[in-house]
Amino acid sequence: MGWTVETLNETVDAEIEALPEDMRARLARVARLIEEKDLERVGEPHVKDIEGCLWEMRLKGRSGISRALYVMGVGRRAVIVRVFVKKTEKTPRSEIELALTRAKLVR
């Protein structure tokens, strides 16, 4: 059984919809990589460990840089819990905290 990539809820869906088109396409590409090759075989520059259970999908395009923060759920699921346009070099602590709070809802 392979990996699936899903979103936590409608809030995360709206965050994805707010991304520029090229960033949404990049997110879809990284999600397809995870589903086709397995999460364990996809590494940098596509995904990176952030902190504890939190990982990021790294999205770069003409419009700039975005991140999709995710956790691993039961049943080989990567659950996206936060999506945002990155404006600083380092991922803001507030974004990490929000993602960790949302991650508590994943099982």
SETI-309840 format. One line per field, with one value per residue (C-alpha): x, y, z; residue number from 1; residue in one letter. Coordinates in Angstrom, 3 decimals. Each point is the difference from the previous one (the first is absolute). Layout:
BEGIN
east c(X,...) .
north c(Y,...) .
up c(Z,...) .
i c(NUM,...) .
aa c(A,...) .
***
This chain:
BEGIN
east c(0.000,1.384,-0.182,-2.880,0.145,-3.043,-0.931,-1.167,-3.165,-1.704,2.244,3.070,-1.836,-0.636,3.682,0.944,-2.546,1.497,3.414,1.075,-0.701,3.636,0.280,-3.163,1.454,3.262,-1.905,-1.900,3.298,1.624,-3.142,0.101,3.686,-0.848,-2.891,1.946,3.441,-0.898,0.693,3.158,1.581,-0.788,2.495,1.500,-0.604,-3.647,-0.555,1.900,-0.375,-0.907,-0.525,-1.237,-2.826,-0.200,1.338,-0.196,-0.625,2.214,-1.705,1.933,-1.224,-0.185,-2.278,2.456,0.300,-2.717,-0.119,-2.520,0.552,-1.139,0.050,-0.239,-3.321,-1.093,-0.122,2.875,-1.630,1.779,-2.457,0.582,-0.832,1.199,0.819,1.494,2.095,3.446,1.290,3.059,3.038,-0.916,-3.444,-1.703,-0.501,-3.660,-0.571,1.663,-2.094,-3.226,0.909,0.835,-3.340,-1.855,2.092,-1.601,-3.226,1.621,-0.266) .
north c(0.000,3.406,3.372,2.422,3.769,1.773,3.240,0.345,1.994,2.759,2.650,-1.650,-0.431,3.767,0.685,-2.100,1.796,3.347,-0.998,1.253,-2.486,-1.054,-0.780,-2.127,-1.889,-0.542,-1.293,-2.440,-1.168,-0.641,-1.801,-2.223,-0.777,-1.100,-2.178,-1.578,-0.472,-0.254,2.682,-1.704,0.337,3.694,2.331,3.424,2.250,-1.170,-0.778,0.746,-0.765,3.133,-0.989,-3.084,-1.497,3.007,-0.059,2.457,-0.268,2.624,1.886,2.389,1.685,3.222,1.487,-0.611,-2.598,-1.803,-2.785,-2.738,-1.334,-3.563,-2.885,-3.726,-1.519,-3.565,-2.170,1.507,3.406,3.330,2.572,3.628,2.195,3.474,1.696,3.485,2.269,0.302,3.569,-0.495,-2.238,-2.035,-1.531,2.288,-1.500,1.046,-2.185,-2.974,0.484,0.226,-3.166,-1.867,1.045,-1.244,-3.194,-1.018,-0.540,-2.639,-3.694) .
up c(0.000,-1.001,1.665,-0.427,0.395,1.405,1.713,3.586,-0.721,-1.997,1.568,-1.499,-3.315,-0.010,0.757,-3.037,-2.188,1.081,-1.386,-3.421,-2.797,-0.450,3.733,-0.088,-2.974,1.884,3.049,-2.221,-1.518,3.394,1.221,-3.117,0.660,3.538,-1.181,-2.880,1.570,3.717,2.559,1.243,-3.467,-0.510,1.628,-0.488,-1.819,0.036,3.694,3.202,3.709,1.967,3.620,1.799,-2.054,-2.332,-3.564,-2.869,-3.714,-1.597,-2.805,-2.213,-3.164,-1.980,2.661,2.851,2.724,1.936,2.526,0.727,3.516,0.601,2.455,-0.529,0.935,0.614,-3.103,-2.020,-0.329,-0.340,1.363,-0.960,3.003,-1.102,-3.319,-0.285,-2.201,1.492,0.328,2.188,-0.323,3.065,0.554,2.542,3.449,-0.092,-3.081,1.692,3.155,-2.011,-1.924,3.215,1.515,-3.072,-0.040,3.303,-1.965,-2.240,0.874) .
i c(1,2,3,4,5,6,7,8,9,10,11,12,13,14,15,16,17,18,19,20,21,22,23,24,25,26,27,28,29,30,31,32,33,34,35,36,37,38,39,40,41,42,43,44,45,46,47,48,49,50,51,52,53,54,55,56,57,58,59,60,61,62,63,64,65,66,67,68,69,70,71,72,73,74,75,76,77,78,79,80,81,82,83,84,85,86,87,88,89,90,91,92,93,94,95,96,97,98,99,100,101,102,103,104,105,106,107) .
aa c(M,G,W,T,V,E,T,L,N,E,T,V,D,A,E,I,E,A,L,P,E,D,M,R,A,R,L,A,R,V,A,R,L,I,E,E,K,D,L,E,R,V,G,E,P,H,V,K,D,I,E,G,C,L,W,E,M,R,L,K,G,R,S,G,I,S,R,A,L,Y,V,M,G,V,G,R,R,A,V,I,V,R,V,F,V,K,K,T,E,K,T,P,R,S,E,I,E,L,A,L,T,R,A,K,L,V,R) .
***
